[in-house]
C-alpha cells in the first residue's frame, strides 16, 4: 500500500525497511507492474546477490509464520 503516485512501467531504486533487519534491503531497480487505488505492485528487475539472499530469507520466514 502507498499513497505515492506512480505509473505502470516506471522504474526506480527502492529500499525495503523490514522489521528485524539492521538496515533496509536495497533493490537497485524495481519496475511498477500494476497500479491500484491504494497501492502498486513491483517487479524487482535488478538486485545484488547478497540483497537477494536476505530477501529470500525474509520471505521464507514469512511462510513459516503462516
N, C-alpha and C positions, 0 to 999 in steps of 0.2 A: 504494500500500500504506500502511496505517496501522493502529495499534492503538487509535486513538481510537474511542470508541463513539458512533455517530450513528444516527438513524432516518431512513428514507426520507421525503422531504418537508421535512426540516429545512432551514432557511436560515441562512446566516451569511456574514460577510465573511471573505475569506481572502487570504493573501499567498503568492505562489509565489517561492521562492528558487531562481533559475536561474543556474547557472554562467555566468560571462561578463558578467552584468549587475551594475552597480554597486549596485543596490538591488532589493528584491523587487517583483514585479508585484502590484498591488493589484486584487483583484476585489471590487467593492462588495457584490455579493450573489451567492452560489452556492447552488444547491439540490441536495440529495442525491437522486440518481435511483435508485441501487441500492446495496445493502449486501451484502457477501460476508464470508466468514470472516476474510479478511486485509486487507480494504480496502473502499473505496466509490467510487462514481462521482459526479461533479459536473456540473451544467449551469450555465454562467455566465449568470445572468439579468440582471445589471447590471454593466457595466464601462465606465470612462471611455474616450473615443475614443483618447487618447494611449496608454493602457494596452493597449487592443485592438490598436493598431498594433504595439506592442512584442511582444505575444503572437503576432501573425500572423508577424512577422519570425522569432521563435524557432522557430515551427513550420515555416516554410519552410526554415530552416537544418537542422532535423532531417531533413526529407525529402531534402535534398541529400546528407546524410551516409549515407543508406541504400544 
